[in-house]
Amino acid sequence: MLGSTHGKNDGELMGQPASNKELNIPTGVLIRATNDGKIESMREYMDQGTFAAQLGLMPAEHAAHMRQSWDPAVWGGTKVVVAKNDETETKNLGLAKSWTANFNGHDLDKVMEGWADDAKFIYAGHKEDVSGKDNIRKMLEEFYTMTTDVKAKVNHRWAAGDYVVTMYTMSGTNDGPMPGGGPPATNKKFEYEELEVVKVADGK
């Protein structure tokens, strides 16, 4: 499931007093069920940077680069997609596989081959969506500058209709400045899990 979590911080959090600020955070949830319809496991993806920025737990100059609100209708309202294991889904999985290989190869020309000219990149931590192939390329250039050795390891991937969902482990070194004028390089290693949802249209 891909949606958003809403509420107000009206109680103590990890020793911090209530801020009484509104929270509106993009959230992904993966539920694995048993054959008799019981929840076997649940994995939740939520951007902690957005969480900290909205609560005021981050320096203002850094929080300014984070998403302050999230429109749950960004995907066009509630949508249910069921996998068919058909030719379209097989092709979409192939496209996603190529994208990951090119991303790990750090070849931007190849990375951008799979993007439509009017594509949109929606990232939980970004203040605004990135629209258009040229702007997405610029964003990825900044990302590669921030981490010159970043790699994406696929943990799980599946397709349903026009969508491909991938669970990654991203790892690398922060050896350059954060994109968008964020903090300077720390030269520290990082590793985190990422949930990616791609919508494919006309093979892009």
Residue pairs with C-beta under 8 A, 6 or more apart in sequence:
1 28
1 29
1 30
1 31
2 26
2 27
2 28
2 75
2 195
2 197
3 26
3 27
3 28
3 29
3 72
4 24
4 25
4 26
4 27
4 70
4 72
5 23
5 24
5 25
5 27
5 46
6 22
6 23
6 24
6 25
7 22
7 23
8 20
8 21
8 22
8 23
9 18
9 19
9 20
9 21
9 23
9 55
10 18
10 20
11 18
12 18
13 55
16 55
16 57
19 55
19 56
21 54
21 55
21 56
22 54
23 51
23 54
23 55
24 54
24 68
24 69
24 70
25 46
25 47
25 50
25 51
25 54
25 70
25 124
26 46
26 47
26 50
26 67
26 70
26 124
27 44
27 45
27 46
28 44
28 45
28 46
28 195
28 197
29 42
29 43
29 44
29 45
30 42
30 43
30 44
30 45
30 167
30 195
31 39
31 41
31 42
32 39
32 40
32 41
32 42
33 39
33 40
34 40
45 193
45 194
45 195
46 124
47 67
47 124
47 125
49 58
49 66
49 125
50 66
50 67
50 70
50 124
50 125
52 58
52 63
52 66
53 62
53 63
53 66
53 67
53 68
54 66
54 68
56 63
58 66
62 182
62 183
64 127
65 126
65 127
65 178
65 180
65 181
65 182
66 125
66 126
66 127
67 124
67 125
67 126
67 127
67 128
68 127
74 122
74 129
81 160
81 161
81 162
81 163
82 160
82 161
83 89
83 158
83 159
83 160
83 161
84 160
84 161
88 161
88 162
89 159
89 160
89 161
90 159
91 203
92 159
92 162
92 163
92 164
92 198
92 200
93 157
93 158
93 159
93 164
95 114
95 164
95 200
95 203
95 204
96 157
96 159
96 164
96 166
96 198
97 157
98 113
98 114
99 111
99 114
99 198
100 152
100 154
100 166
100 168
102 110
102 111
102 113
102 114
103 111
103 152
104 151
104 152
106 144
106 148
108 137
108 140
108 141
108 144
111 137
111 140
112 133
112 136
112 137
112 140
114 204
115 133
115 136
115 204
116 133
116 201
116 202
116 204
117 132
117 133
118 131
118 132
118 133
119 131
119 132
119 133
119 136
119 204
120 129
120 130
120 131
121 129
121 130
121 131
121 136
121 139
122 129
122 130
123 130
126 180
127 180
130 136
130 139
139 179
142 179
142 180
143 150
143 179
144 150
145 176
145 177
145 179
146 174
146 175
146 176
146 177
146 178
146 179
146 185
147 172
147 173
147 174
147 175
147 176
147 190
148 172
148 173
148 175
148 176
149 172
149 173
149 175
150 170
150 171
150 172
151 170
151 171
151 172
152 168
152 169
152 170
152 194
153 168
153 169
153 170
153 171
154 166
154 167
154 168
155 167
155 168
155 169
155 193
156 166
156 167
157 164
157 165
157 166
157 167
158 164
158 165
159 165
162 199
162 200
162 201
163 197
163 198
163 199
163 200
164 197
164 198
164 200
165 195
165 196
165 197
165 198
166 195
166 196
166 198
167 193
167 194
167 195
167 196
168 193
168 194
168 195
168 196
169 191
169 192
169 193
169 194
170 190
170 191
170 192
170 193
170 194
171 189
171 190
171 191
171 192
172 189
172 190
173 187
173 188
173 189
173 190
174 185
174 186
174 187
174 188
174 189
174 190
175 185
175 187
176 185
177 183
177 184
177 185
178 184
